[in-house]
Amino acid sequence: MPVAKDRAHYPTVLEAELEQSDVTYRTAHGVSYQSALHAVHMQTQGAQTPISLVVDGAYNTLPVHLEATLQPFAMLRQYQTPYGMAVRVTSGDLSVVFTGTATDPLNADGLAGAVQVETPTSAPLAAVVGYKLPQNIPLSMAGQFVHAGDLWQLTKGHAALKGNKLSVALAELYEGTHTQPDHVKADIAFEHLNMNTLLVKAEHAGQSAEADLPLAVSQTPDPLIEAHLTAQSVAYNVYNFQNFSILASVMPGVVGVQEMRVGYLGATLAASGQLQARPQGNTHIQAKALVSGVDIDAYRRALGFQPVPIKGRATLQMTAEATQPTLNAVISHATIAAAVGMTGGTLESAVIRAASADLGLLFHKATGTTPITCLLGVVSAQNGIGQVLPLRLKTEQGTLSANARFNLNNRSFDLIFATQRATTGSFALDIPVRVSGSFAKPRIGLAGLSAAGRQMLAQSERLNSLPEGVRQFAQQNACYRAIAP
């Protein structure tokens, strides 16, 4: 805390008035902030009596009203003891109440105490920082506040942002030195974060409008930011995520995501990456992620697939890259390379028997399931259209090779699979099977496949072109050895 100058001989002022004055504060970055003092009135009954202070003014044309009750002048002279005060500031619908002390009250510095903030629109706060909000955002906040020199800090905070409850372990701002940007650090935890209420305008709420997160990256950000954000659950469009956590930073031309974790439908995604500024308001995003515990049955229901004959949990290692202006555009147009692996699941025995065209099915029906020894698929996609090639699934009853193409835009796919002759029974004809059509109503039939087509099912060269992390993940899978040269 700053140490104030000696105030032991400061006189007692019983009453003072100031009218039609202004103070201009010019930052090291060349930005000016003007405070107009239309009327200032200070009054006390004596050196031992509390001081009343009333100020009517404006901050950059934003009307401001301040009422304060200060400790007596006798306490002000005891400069080695923090000076007590209770201050209420209002501007439009914004109300700020501070109850605490100051080590340098004449310069409004060395402040420490409790603060409460209420605003049903957040418009006054946005006006202070020169930003126009797209919609009203009610804010209610309380915590422990400190202002010491270049440091502004809030700790032990609790707030509600448009109904989203949160706690603030730390939110602090260090004012930058000459020509340098400010620096913000934050550690904030939400209970439930509804992104739809924050990103979708009120007039569109409940309609077909989707939430979309802008990905603008500044070449000269001010302030620089280091933030840790967590949420027990997050709603974004139709998705509901759990146990969200992100550690990110904002630096010149780059937004870095050092670590992000999120759960969805029982699976966990762990990712990292960065966003870089590009011309025309675009942002280039690069990311890598590991998705573990993907329940195939849960995800096929989410995608609108009919029941599938495979059960178990898969793991996915992937990279993604895109140059787009918003998060939704990235999801729709990203270039993705991934390897999917699975062990410990089960496959219905009828699939192997049907895929191999086993003549034994003429005499008895295949029932039950067979354990999956390994599953490996290489996925590539761009603009929501992609393929899974090669795809290998190995069981005790036989090994399947497959090639799949999909289109997430019109929710359709085309899958061809066949068994390897050396892995099936003596009555198996190993005729390829084709499943194609919409996710909801696929068609099943035999597939005419040439020698070149069979070679495609066993294709291995695409494994060598995978990004390093994805390739290493694939190489650890037992099915890799059956595909690789």
N, C-alpha and C positions, 0 to 999 in steps of 0.2 A: 504494500500500500504506500502511496506517496505521503511524505511527511510535510505538513503544512508549515508555513512561516509563522513566526511568533505573533499571536493575536492577543497577548496578555493586556495590551493597552488599547484594544479596539473600543471605540466609544459606543455608548448606548444611543440608538436612534429610535425615538418614540414613534415617529411617523415619517414616511417618505413616499413621494409620488413621482412617476416618470411617464411622460406621454409622447407618442408619435416619434419613437426612436427605432433604429434598426441596427442589427449586427450582421456583417457578412463574413462567413467563414470560407476561406479558399484552401482546398486541399493541395497536397503535393502533386496530384495528377491534373491540376488545372480546373477542377470542378468547384463551383461556388455554391454555397448553401446560405440562404438569406433568412434571418430570423427578424421578423417585425415585432416591435413592442408597442402596441397601440396604447395600452394603459397598464402600469405597474403600481401596485399599492401595497406598502408594508406598514404594519402597525403593531405596537406593543404598549403595555401599561407601565412597564418598568424593566429594570435589568434582571429581575428575578421572575418575570412573567413570560410565558410562551409568546412567540412571534407569529403573526398572521401575515401570509404573503399571497396576493392574488395577482395573476398575470393574464391579460388578454392580448393575444398576438397572432402571429402566423409563422409557419415554417414553409418556405418556398411556396407562398400563397395559400397554403393549407391552414385554415383557422385552427388555433390552439388555445385552450383555456387551462390554466394551472391554478390549483389551490393547494397551499402547503401550511402545515403547522410545524414550526421550528422550535427547538429548545431556546431558552432565554439567552440574552447576551452574556450573562454570567457564565453559562456553559460554553459559549462560543470562545470566550477568552481562555478557557482551559484547553489549549490547542493540542496537548499531548493525549487528550481523551477524545475518542471518536464522537462526533457531534450528531445528536439524534434528530430525526425528521420524519414526518408523514406527508407524502406528496400524492396528489391525484391530478392526472393530466387527461383531458378529454379532447378529442378532435373528431367531429362527425359522430359516427357510431362507435368510435374507438375509446376505450377507457383503460388507463394504466394507473395502478396504485402501487406506490413503493413505500414501505415502512422499514426503516433501518438507520444506518449511520453513515457519516462521511468523515474521512480524516482530513480532507481539504475542501470544506463546504463552499468556500468562496469561488472555487473553480469547478464545483460539482464533480469532484474527483475523490477517489478512495471510497466509493460507495459500496456498502455491503448490507444486504437485508432481503426481506421477502418482497416479491413482486407478483402482481396479478394483472392479467391482460384479458380484456373481453372485447370482441368485435363480431357482430353478426354478418359482416360482409368482407372484412379484411381490405376494403377499398382504401382507407386511410394509410394502412401500412404499405400497400402497393404504391400509393402516390409518393410516399417518403423515398422509396428506392427507385422511383421512376419507371414502374412496371404496371401495365394495365392487365388486370385479371380477366379471363374470358367469362367468368361467372362469379357469383357471390360464394365465398368460402367462410362460413362461421368458424371462429377460433376462440377458444377459452383456454387460458394457460396460467399456471402458478408455479413458482419455484424460488430458489435462492439466487439472488443476482449480485454480481460484483462488477464494478468498473474501476480499474486501477491503471492509470496511464493509457497505454495503447491496448489494454486488455478489456474486453467486454465478455462476461461469462454468465451462463445460467446452468445451475446444477440442481439435482433433486427435484426436477420439474415433472409436472403432470399436466396433460393438455387433452383437448378434444378438437380435432380438425375436421369440420363438417361431419361430426358424429363418429369419427375414427379416434378412439381413445389411444393415447400414447404416453410413454414416460421418457423423460430426457435425463439421461445420466450425465451428459455433457453437451453443451452448445456454447462455443466460444469463438470470438472474433479478435484477431490481432490486427490492429491498424498497420498498414504497410508504411515503411519509411519512404523518403523522397523518391518519387517515380516508381515505387514498387507496389504491387497489388496487396490488398488485404488477404488475410489467411484465416479460413474457417475450419474448425474441427467440430465434429458432431458424433454423438453416440445416442441413437434414438431407437426405442422399441415400441412397436404398435401391438395392440391386442389383435384387432382385426382391421386390415387396411382394404377399403373398398375403392379401388382405382376408378371404377366406373362413375362414382359420385364426384370424383375430383376432375375427371377428364371429359365427361359428357356434359354438355350444357343442360341446364335445368329444363329448357323447353323441349329437349330431345329425350329426356329421361323417360324410360318405359316404352320408347319407340324403337325403330330399327337402327338408330345411330349407334356406332361402336366407339368404345374408348380407344384412343390411339395416342401413344407417347412420342412426342417429338424427340429427335436425336441430334439436335443442334449442338455443335462443338465450336467454341470460340477460339480464335488464334491468340486473343489477348484477354483471357478471363480475369475478372476482378469481382469477387475474390477467388483465390485458389481454395480448393476444398479437399478435405480428407474426412470421409464419413463412413460410419458403420451403422447400418439400418437393419433391424430385424422385425419380423411380424409373425405371430402365431398362425395367421391365415391371411391370404391375399385373394381378392376377387378382381379378375381382369376379364372383361367381356363375359363369356360363358364359362370361363375356367375358374376353379377354386383351388388355390395352392395352399400348402401347409409348410410350417417351419421354414419360412423364408429368411435368408440372411445374405447381406451383401456388404463387402468392403471395397470402397471405390474412392477414386481421387479425380479431381479436375485440375489439369495443368495446361499450359499454353498449347493449343492445337490437339490435345489428347485428353480423352476421358478413359482412365484405366480402371478395369474391374479386376482387382487382385484375387478376389474369391467371391463366388456366389454359390449358395446352396438353396435348393427348394425341393419340396416334396409334392408329388401329384399322382393320384390314384395308387398310392402305396409305393411308388418308385421315388428314388432320390437322384436329383441332378446336381453335380458339382462341376462348376465351370469357371473359366477365367478368360480374359480377353481385353480388347481395347477398341475405342472408337476414335477415329481420326477425322479432322475437318477436311472437307472436299468442296470444290466450287459449286455454285448454284444451290447452295443450302443443303447439299447432300452430306452424308456422313459415311465413311468406310468403316465397317465393323469386321473384326476378326475374332473368332472365339474357338475354344476347344472345350469339350465337355465329356464327362463320364456319367452315364445314366445307368443306375443299377437297380435291381429289384423290379423290373418291368413285368407285371402280371399280364400275360398275353390275353387272357380272357377278359380282364378289366379294360384293357385298351381296345380290344376289338369291339366291345360294347360301346365305348366312347366314340369310335370311328364309324359305328353303324354297320359293322360286319355281321353276317350270320354266324352262328356257332361254328367254331373251327375244331378240328380233331386233335389239337395239340394243347397241352397244359404245362404250366411251369412259369418260371421267371427268367427273363433274359437280361443281359447286360450290353450296353451300347457305348462304344467309344467313337467320338465324332469330332469333325471340324466344320465350321461354318464361316462363310464370307459373303459380304454383300455391300453395295454402295447405294444407300437409300436415305430418305429424309425422316422416316418414322419407323417405329417398332413393328407395326403391322405390315408395312412394306417389306421390311427385312424378312419377316416370317414367310411372306408370300414369294419372295424372289431370291432368297439366299441360295448359294451354291454349297451343297453339303456332301461330304465324304464321310462314310461311317462303316464300322464293322460291328456286327451283331453276333454275340455269342451266347450259348446256353448249354448248361449241363444239369442233369438231375430232373428234367421234366419227363413227361410221358407222351406217347403218340398212340392213337388208336391203331390196333393191329390191322384193322380193315384197310387202312390207308396203304400200308406196305403191300398187302395182298392185292388190293385193287390196282395200285400203281404198277405192280409187276405182272398184272394180268395172270395171276396164279390160277391154273386150271382146277386147283383143289377147291375153289369157291363154288364149282359146279356141284360138289357133293356135300359141303357143309359151310356154314356161315362163320366168318371170322369174328370173334368177340374179344373183349378185353383190351388191354393196352400193353405197350412194350416200352421199357425205359429208354430214354434218349441218352446215348453215350456222349454225343456232342452235336452242336449245331453251330454253323458259321455262315454268315451272309455278309456280302459287301454291298453297301448301299451308296448310290450316287444320285443326287437330285438337284434340279435347278428350276426356279419358277414354279415349284410345286409338282413338277413332272420328273420322274426318275425311274430307276431300275434297281433290282437286286440281282447281282451277277458277279461271281458265282454264289450259289446257295447250296450248302451241303448239310444233310441231316443223317446221322449215323445211329442205327439202333441194333439190337441183338438179332432182329429178324431181317435186316437189310439196310442198305444205304440209298438215300434219295439224293439226286442232283436236280436242281431246279433253276429256272430263269423267270424272274417276275418283272413286269413293268407296271407302273402305277401313275395315276393322275389325280392328285388331291383336289384339283380345281373342280372337276366334274365327278369326283368320287368313284372312279372306275379303275380296273386293273386287268392284267392278263398274265396268268401264271401257267407255265409248262413244267411238269416234273416227270421224272422217270427213275426207275431203280437201276442200279448197276448190276449187270448180269452175274458178276462173280460173287455177289453178296446175297443172292436170293436162292430159293429152292429150285429143284430140278424141273418142276412143273410151271415155272414162271416164264412168261413170254416177254416180260419187260417192255411193254408197249407204253409210250409216253401218254400222259393225261394232261388235258388242258382245262383250266378253270378261268373264266373270263366274264366280264360284264360289270355291273354296278356292285358297289360294296354290299348293298342290301339284298340284291337278287342275282347272284352269279350263275352262269351256265357251266355245266360240266360235261365233258365228252372226251373222246380219244383225239390225240394230236398226231398228225402226220409229220414225222420228223426225219430229215435227211441225215446223212453222215455228218454233214457240216453242222447241222443242228445239235447232234449229240456232242460234237466237239465243243460247241458253244456252252453246253451244260457243264462240261468239264474244264471250262476256260480258267486259266491260272494267271495269265500275264497281268491282269488288272490288279492282282494283289501286290505286284511289284511297284505299281504307280501310286499306291496309297500314301497319304502324309505319314511321316515317321511315327508319330504316336499311335495312329490308327493301325499302321502295319505291325507295330510291336504288339499291340493288343491281339491282332489276328493270329500272329505267330505263336501265341501262348495257348491257342485253342487246339484241341486234339484233331479236329477236322481239317486244320490247316495243312497238316502233313499229307492228307489224302488228296488235297487239291493242288498244292504247290509242286513245282517241277522237282 
